[in-house]
């Protein structure tokens, strides 16, 4: 493994060369190549981090979902029917489990 990088994001970078002269070339030109390679890799690393942040920013809070159903009676009734249908067996046999579901019970109180 050739270590030309000194950034924690790149500590586990492994360079794979298929020919021995590739390894020698990279070793000999490591400093010049590392500037460009490092910049490119750091830009590539930013993309998934930015996408992750976008997903986190889009994430709804439970309070927002409950508020939506509180304000939209039709949607609340439709969801209640679906939940009643899918949870009927559980409700009959293990209602104690459903009693422990905090947000489900908050939804029912709306």
N, C-alpha and C positions, 0 to 999 in steps of 0.2 A: 504494500500500500504506500502510496506517495502522499505525504501530507504537505500541501502547499497553502493550506487555508488556516486562518486563525480566528474563525468565527464560530461561535457555539452552534449555530444552525447548520454548519457544515462539518462538524466534528466526526460524524459517522459516514462521510462521503467516501465511497470506494470507486476508484477508477479502474476500469477493466480494459486491458489492451490485448489484442489477439496476437501480436507479434513482438518479439523482444526489442526490435528497433523502435517500436512505438513507445515502449517504456523508457528507453534511453532518451528518445526525443523529448518526451514529456519531462523527464528528470532534468535534462539540460536546459530546457526552455520554460521551466516551471514558473519562474517569477513573472515572465511576460505573459504566459498563458493564464496564470492564475488570476491576474487582474481582470482579464476579460471573462474568463470562466466564472470566477467568483461573482462578478457583477451580474452575469446572466443567471446563475443559479439562485442568487439572492432574489432576483426579480421573479423567478419561477416559484420560489418558496412563498412569496407574498400572495400569489394568486389564491391558493387554497385557504390561506389565513383570512384573506379578504372575503372569500365566499362563505367561510364559516361565520364571520362576523355578520354578514348579510342575513344568514339564516337565523342567527341569534336575535338580530334586530326585528325580524318578522314574527318571532315567536309570540303568541298570544298569552296573556296572563289568564289564570282561572277567573279572576274577578271580571275581566273583560268579556269572557265567554258567558258568564252568568248574567252580566248586565245586558248582553245582547238578547238572551232568552227572556229576560225580564221585560224588555221593551218590545219584543216580537212574539206576541202570543201565539200566532199561527205556527211559527217555527217551533216554539216550545211544545205545543200540542202534538205536532208531528214527531218530534224526538221522543216525547213521552210514550207515544204509541209504539214506536220502534223498541224502546227500552223495555216497556212492559211485555211486549211479545218475546223478546230475546231473553229476558230475565225471569220469566214466569216460573220455570222449573227451579231456579235458584231461590226465588222468593218463597215458593212452597216448601222446599226442603231445608233451606239454610238461610232464613231471613236474618239471622244474626250477622252473617257476612255482609249483607247489604246494609244493615244498620251501622256497620263500621265504615262505610264509604262516606266520607265527609262531604265531598262535592256533589255526589249523587243526591244526598239528602238535602243539601242546600238548593239544588236544582228543583227538587220536589216541593220545597217551601215557597218557591216563586209564585 
